[in-house]
Structures are given as structure tokens and as C-alpha cells.
């Protein structure tokens, strides 16, 4: 083995890599970005509080003390709900995962327990079964608080209990949460990677410039490519649904809003890909540029786990990412059948699609700069 030849090859490979400024940039940025994202999600930095909506029907000294204790844990973030609201309707309309109801007569029942040992009172905890991680933490914290209260009031006799009730009448599993997210993520990957690689490769090979000499117009060419990406979007969506149904028993509702979301998503992410492809000059950096855009959205937009598991500041970031609204529109239109949230999120996806696709079309040029 000639080590001199090996060394020279390594040297020129490094030199070639260094000359490609785009490759250097994305190579260094990508690991830094992943470390920052995963560190922020799993290191416990930032706020680790969980949102709990509370409806206090008692408005007594003891119910206020209970709320004060819950606030002081530092784990629960309390949001009060007006007594006039119907609990189940309010939960469904606002997509709430954890909701606690303090019943009327809470303080009276506790006081009576000192005279009548049979007297007890139950708080009602409404929870979303699809958000297992969040609801288990919240229920555990509330249960521990009530257990400590019972110890102080009666040396452990159960006076104040917790009654748990699912906010969704039909039982949903993690796969019901996961499949719509994977559909949105797959559409994003195909559209962004496809648009960036195609535009970059065509520009490098001079194909875009040569298209100027053909009868096809720029709008016709873009439309043809978009219809192809739309075909791939529906194909992968169909495959994901079939696998979910056949293997996991997934119950899916094919609705107009779901179809609209798939179409809008394809145009949305293709537009993002065209915008990025306009500025990526080298084919070698196309994949890195696409990954730098798609990976943060994949992990921050609620594709694999609910947003409530992330710190508060990352939840805020997620709500400006297009994929978040794609995932929520698909889940509510094809699984949970929450039409209000489905329409809202689908409308936001449509707005994103118009903005990014128009911008991508305007920026896509056949002439070299």
C-alpha cells in the first residue's frame, strides 16, 4: 500500500471539500443544528411545565388553596375556565389535553368528612388519551397533591379523590397520532428534496438554459413538475393509510379537508424547495440544504410526539412551522374528526401554500445569473 498516494488523495478530497463553500457551510451547520434541537427538547432546559385547564365550581377557600398548591409545584401551568362553559364542549373546541373540574360542594364535603367518615368528594380529570406522556405526568402530580392533602386531613383516609375521564369517546392509540404525522413528513421530504435536487441538477447540467429554446413555457414546466409531485404525494399517502389499516387496524376517514390538505402540502413544500433551490448552486450541497430545512420541522412540528412534551419556547417555535399545521389538519380531518380544528389548520396550510409556491415560481429562473 502506497501511503503517499492515500495521503495525497485525502489531501485533495479535503481541498475539494473546502473549495465548495456551500458544502462546508451545511456540513458544519447540520450537526450543530441537531445538537441544539435535541438538546433543547430532551435536556429539560427552559420551561418544563404542563398546561392544565381548571374549572372551579366551588369558589371556596379550600379550592383556592388547592389551586395555589398546584401552581407552586412549578410543574403545572394553570389556566382558569369560566363556570358557564360546558367542560366537554370547551375541551373539544380548544383541543385541550388536560382539564380538571373542582365540583360545587368541594369544601362542604371535606368539612363534613370530620363528622361523617363516609363523606368524600371527587375531582374530575379529563384527559386526551393520545397524549399519553403529558397526561400521565399531570395526573401523577395531581394525585400526589391529593394524597398529601388526605394525609394531612385524615391521616390517609380518602376524602378527596380523582376521577379520570377520557375526552375522546372512541379509543385512539399512538398509531392514530403517528400515521398522519408520517404522511405530512413524507410529503414534505419528497417535495423539498425533489424540488431542490431537480432545480440544482438541471441548472448544473444546463438543462434549464436549454429549455429556453423549446416550445414549453416556464409555467407549463413548473405545472408539469408539480403534478408529478402531487402524484407522489397521493401515492405515499395511500400506501401509508393502507399499511396503517391492514397492519395496525387504523380507522381513517377520507374527507375533502384531508384531500385539500394533501394537495396544499404538496404545493407548499414544493414551493419551499424551489426557493431553496434557487440559492443552492451546487448539486453536492442540495441534500444538506434540504435536510437543514426538513429535519428541524420533522422533530419540532409534532410528527413523532405531542408538542406538550417539549419546552414552552419550542412549542412557540413549532407554531410557526408549516409542517405543524399540516400534521394537525391531517389528524383532525382523518382521525379525530374535529371539523373546527381541521378547517382552521387546513386554511393555514392553504395560505402557506399560496405564499411559498408563488414565491418559488417567481424565483425559479431558467437563465443563469
Secondary structure as UniProt FT lines:
FT   HELIX           3..19
FT   HELIX           21..42
FT   STRAND          50..56
FT   HELIX           61..72
FT   STRAND          76..80
FT   TURN            83..84
FT   HELIX           87..94
FT   STRAND          98..102
FT   TURN            104..105
FT   HELIX           106..112
FT   TURN            113..115
FT   TURN            117..118
FT   STRAND          121..127
FT   TURN            129..130
FT   HELIX           132..154
FT   TURN            155..156
FT   STRAND          160..166
FT   HELIX           174..204
FT   TURN            205..206
FT   HELIX           207..210
FT   HELIX           211..213
FT   HELIX           218..248
FT   HELIX           256..279
FT   HELIX           283..285
FT   HELIX           286..300
FT   TURN            301..302
FT   HELIX           307..309
FT   HELIX           312..318
FT   TURN            319..320
FT   HELIX           322..334
FT   HELIX           339..363
//
